[in-house]
Structure formats: C-alpha cells, structure tokens
Amino acid sequence: MSHGFSGTEVEWLASLVGPQGPPGESGEPGSGGAAGIRMVDTGFITSGPVTVTTTFTQLGTDLTLNAAVGDVLEVIPDLMAHTDGSDVQFEAATNVAGTDTNYWSTGDGTSRAPGGISSWYVPTGNYSGPRASAHYTVKAGDLVNGQVTVRFYGHVTGGTRTVLNSAVCPTRITLINRGPIIP
C-alpha cells in the first residue's frame, strides 16, 4: 500500500482501531425536562355525558408535563357535542395551584369568552366537536418545578350543551410539548 504501510488493506483498516476513549461530557437537558415527558392525554373518557354550562366546565383531568419557558404546547381535543342546546366554545388554560393562569385564546389571564379558541366553536345543531389543535408558548408564570399544567374547558353563553363522553363517542384531550421555537 502507499504511504509506507506494508500489508493488506484489511490489515491497514484494522490498524486504525485504537483503545476505547474516555466517556464524553453530558449535554444540556432538553426542554422535555429530566423525565422527558413530552406528551400526555386523558385517555378515553367514557364516564358519561358532561353538561357544559355558562361557567367554565372542565372536561377531563388536568394534563401536566415537563416544559421550559419558550416551549410550544399543542392541545388536540377529540370530542363530540350533542346537537341540542346552546352554541359551545372550548378553551384551554395553564393552571398553577388550582388557578387558571393564562388562557390560550388570549395568552393572558382573561379568556376571550364567550369565544374561546376560534376553531373550537361548535354552533347549535352541529353534532361535532373542535376539529383543530391549538398552540401556546409557555411563559415563566405557567411553570411549577419545570412542569406546566393545562385544563380544557367548555363554555356556553346561555342554556347548556352536552359533551357525550360515551363508549361510542369518547372524549380524549392530548397535550404535546413541541419544544422551543427554532429561529
């Protein structure tokens, strides 16, 4: 072979392998936090119908996952509202110690009620639910010990509306941490 090595190509390649080096340094933790929880959901809620009223009616359980300031969260609701009753709007809010902190429809402490998230509005007579996800960027006041908690709500301006939550039409709310916005 050229450049002074005497032997076969296989012997030359074998000579390039040296002893194991020391381990490298650990990198910075990702925005998913130490446990790396990046997605949670309520599972299929089949416990029976929920009547949504003029006060914010929580649908499902609180959803909590690891996050950092600047992470983008996505909520994906999958539910069916019965055709009878009033127009229904849906909203999500970050929640700290049982208190809603920032509503996703405005990004601050006041909901755009009665509107909520525009694509989560279901008028009377429609047997459907919200069919789009919504995004929110985490703020410092949303976090407790590197985690964010989100609640999902229904709200009507008058009367009531039923969310089905049955074996045939279960409710499922999914929360995903998409990580920081990359410029």
C-alpha atoms as one frame of an Amber mdcrd trajectory, in Angstrom:
protein
   0.000   0.000   0.000   1.065   3.592  -0.466   2.429   5.996   2.173   4.704
   3.439   3.820   2.243   0.817   5.157   3.189  -2.731   4.279   0.360  -5.239
   4.412  -3.106  -5.728   3.034  -5.933  -3.212   3.007  -7.792  -5.253   5.671
  -4.690  -5.154   7.935  -4.363  -1.406   7.369  -8.037  -0.792   8.332  -7.612
  -2.954  11.465  -4.577  -0.855  12.461  -6.773   2.266  12.597  -8.789   0.940
  15.567  -7.377   2.069  18.918  -8.340   1.585  22.570 -11.682   2.843  23.909
 -11.525   6.533  24.816 -12.951   8.173  27.953 -16.706   8.964  28.055 -17.735
  12.380  26.740 -19.391  15.129  28.752 -23.147  15.051  29.207 -25.115  17.519
  27.108 -27.673  20.016  28.323 -31.071  18.534  29.181 -33.719  19.032  26.521
 -36.829  21.097  27.069 -38.725  17.916  27.906 -37.083  18.068  31.334 -35.318
  15.382  33.289 -38.035  12.791  32.869 -38.514  13.724  29.214 -42.321  13.713
  29.370 -43.335  15.210  26.025 -46.947  14.066  25.613 -49.836  13.233  27.926
 -53.512  12.694  27.370 -56.663  11.987  29.311 -57.120   8.572  27.787 -60.575
   7.732  26.516 -63.170   9.304  28.791 -66.315   7.188  28.698 -67.763   8.058
  32.113 -70.957   9.542  30.677 -72.220  12.858  29.400 -70.998  16.166  30.807
 -73.311  19.161  30.777 -71.457  22.323  29.775 -72.883  25.463  31.399 -72.318
  29.225  31.396 -69.405  28.798  33.812 -66.223  27.150  32.579 -66.887  23.393
  32.736 -63.707  21.315  32.968 -63.590  18.390  30.537 -61.181  15.628  31.511
 -58.400  15.785  34.043 -55.532  18.240  34.418 -52.724  17.443  31.977 -49.187
  18.001  33.319 -45.853  17.602  31.566 -42.294  18.904  31.698 -41.685  22.243
  29.994 -39.482  25.314  29.891 -40.177  28.959  29.112 -40.497  29.307  25.341
 -41.671  25.743  24.686 -44.641  25.468  22.351 -47.519  23.352  23.647 -50.234
  21.839  21.482 -53.652  20.685  22.680 -55.586  18.278  20.486 -59.216  17.830
  21.577 -61.222  14.900  20.284 -64.831  15.036  21.454 -68.432  15.233  20.290
 -71.013  17.782  21.411 -74.670  16.767  21.095 -76.761  18.759  18.579 -79.226
  20.011  21.211 -78.523  23.005  23.407 -76.611  26.248  23.063 -73.567  27.122
  20.991 -70.490  25.798  22.803 -66.986  27.227  22.885 -63.907  25.429  24.127
 -60.867  26.912  25.864 -57.566  25.749  27.385 -55.695  27.413  30.233 -52.429
  26.900  32.050 -53.128  26.264  35.709 -50.957  26.868  38.779 -52.087  25.623
  42.198 -55.708  25.283  41.058 -55.899  28.753  39.493 -56.072  29.421  35.763
 -53.015  31.463  34.835 -53.103  32.106  31.075 -55.897  31.306  28.637 -54.843
  30.017  25.237 -57.337  32.217  23.347 -55.588  35.399  24.539 -52.246  34.350
  26.056 -53.096  36.179  29.285 -55.250  35.856  32.403 -58.541  36.682  30.659
 -60.344  34.299  28.306 -61.822  35.532  25.076 -65.123  34.230  26.447 -67.607
  33.626  25.123 -65.441  32.853  22.083 -62.563  30.770  23.408 -60.381  29.288
  20.655 -61.983  30.240  17.326 -61.593  26.805  15.714 -63.071  25.198  18.838
 -66.518  26.831  18.427 -69.423  24.427  17.797 -72.767  26.037  16.906 -76.137
  24.637  17.967 -77.368  21.897  15.671 -73.896  20.563  14.839 -73.174  17.067
  16.101 -69.438  17.606  16.259 -66.587  18.974  18.302 -63.480  21.052  17.788
 -61.506  19.658  14.874 -58.215  21.517  15.100 -55.372  21.761  17.563 -54.284
  24.983  19.261 -50.814  26.166  20.249 -49.487  28.170  23.183 -45.984  29.359
  24.126 -45.057  28.695  27.776 -44.379  31.725  29.992 -42.454  31.859  33.292
 -45.661  32.161  35.359 -47.015  28.912  33.877 -44.323  26.681  35.398 -44.010
  24.926  38.743 -40.799  22.925  39.255 -40.229  22.654  35.492 -43.750  21.443
  34.755 -46.823  23.018  33.182 -50.430  22.000  33.865 -53.221  22.594  31.353
 -57.005  22.407  31.809 -59.518  22.047  28.988 -62.921  23.729  29.307 -66.294
  24.043  27.642 -68.481  27.157  27.981 -71.872  28.290  26.670 -73.344  31.812
  26.644 -76.778  30.620  27.766 -78.529  27.339  28.473 -76.427  24.155  28.319
 -74.766  21.775  25.866 -73.843  18.123  26.344 -70.436  16.566  25.609 -71.058
  12.861  25.089 -68.143  11.007  26.812 -69.519   7.569  25.954 -68.071   4.281
  24.738 -69.340   5.142  21.252 -68.178   8.802  21.382 -65.364   9.046  23.947
 -63.575  12.278  24.781 -59.803  12.454  24.579 -57.677  15.544  25.174 -53.983
  15.304  24.208 -51.259  17.751  25.308 -47.913  17.742  23.480 -44.771  19.753
  24.224 -43.290  20.574  20.801 -40.190  22.172  22.364 -38.825  25.672  21.784
 -39.369  27.702  18.654 -36.297  27.353  16.469 -35.480  30.640  14.714
